[in-house]
Amino acid sequence: MKRSALMMLAAFVVLLGGCAQVILPSDPGAAGGPGLTALTVTPSGTSIPGVAQQQFAAKTGDGSTPAVTWSINGIAGGNVTFGTIDANGVYTAPEFPPTANSITISAVETSDTRKLGNATATLDNPVPQLTSVTPQSVPQAAFTITLTGLHFAQGAVAYMGTTALTTTYVSSTQLTASGTATSAQAGTQTITVHNPAPGASVSAGVNFIVQGGVAVAVTPTTAMVRTGNQQTFTATVTGALNLSVTWTVNGVPDGNSTIGTIAANGAYTAPLVLPTVNTVTVTATSVEDPTRSGSATITLENAIPVITSVTPTTLTANTQFELTVNGTGFTPGSIVNLGSTPLSTTFIAPTQLAAVGTPTLAQVGTAPVTVVNPDPGGSTSAPINVQVVGPNSNITVTVSPKTATLGAGNVQQFQATVTG
């Protein structure tokens, strides 16, 4: 009798335990008890960096998506320490993880609070964002720089290239770092910020200059420029953040009218008259490192002369004249020629010459006037014609009749009358 009673009591306890599993909600770490439509929360086991968002979803065993309420570590909607989650399951991580960086994300069905599900996640440090480095360049010596950005974690380390710098945490938006720049590091370096574990990550780099590596190259390196003409030079700066240059001609900033001028864009304009020494040097100097420069050598030559007008246009044989020649590209050594005869020439300006001479009877008729420029770059202008008349300028020739109409095979007599 006692044995039978004990067996019945044991069966009752088992039955009672089974019923408890059916009607009681799961513990926070389980998906739901037998007999319930338990919720599955996904994803689970993911790692989430600081300030990042993660979408979570809760589904029943049959794949439906019920309305649920969300909590983080048992706190409805979460908080600033563990992160927050909205009604749609969008979780936003805190900027930096708590000491215990594993969290539980729970969903409870709104219409039946016995139905719930959980997922876990690991919170990591955020990815640092480096926006600026001050100063942007340092000499080859001990230096200290200030780094500005976002999401710098405690223990963050600044690197110059692959070299770790001694780094001091100021705030999540500022670090200071110090080191010693060497000659081997001269030129452009990259500064990055490394956040430590959990979730160790590296920022994008910001360029940084170790002085002494700046170089300036000017192209072309040589040029021939005729007086009054232009030549554009290009300055290429490497190893510097500031790519600007200043220009000089023979050491004179921007040059002058004697040796030529150069504009900020590298356009050199030769002087209108050759200087005593017909070679000049244009130099581009780095604004960031004024000890670095590049140069080009220019050989200046006389311009090709161009005549636009001559006054007077009629000359008298055996009579001295003074000719005014207008145009461009004239030099103090320019010579005016009447035909093949050089005239006594006076330089007035690069645009005007005066010439004196006496034409001969042999030159009566049309005579070309040209201007010859001397070396370097000697050249001759295109001609402009003048008329040379005989000594008696009153002579005229009259032809009569002035007009005539002839039939085929007919003959017309013309008569020329010379007067004066």
Buried (B, 14 or more C-beta within 10 A) or exposed (E): EEEEEEEEEEEEEEEEEEEEEEEEBBEEEEBBBEEBBBBBBBBBEBBBBBBBEBEBBBBBEEEEEBEBBBBBBEBEEBEEBBBBBEEEBEBBBBBBBEEEBEBBBBBBBEEEEBBBBBBBBBBBBBBBBBEEBEEBBBEBEEBEBEBBBBBBBEEBBBBBBEEEBEBEBEEBEEBBBEBEBEEEBBBBBBBBBBBEEBBEBBBEBBEBBBBBBBBBBBBEEEBEBBBBBBBEBEBEBBBBBBEEBBBBBBEBEEBEEBBBBBEEEBEBBBBBBBBEEBEBBBBBBBBBBEEBBBBBEBEBBBBBBBBEEBEEEEBBBEEEBEBBBBBBBBBEBBBBBBBEEEBEBBBEEBBBBBBEBBBEEEBBEEBEBBBBBBEEBEBEBEBBEBEBBEEEEEEEEEEEEEEEEEEEEEEEEEEEEEEE
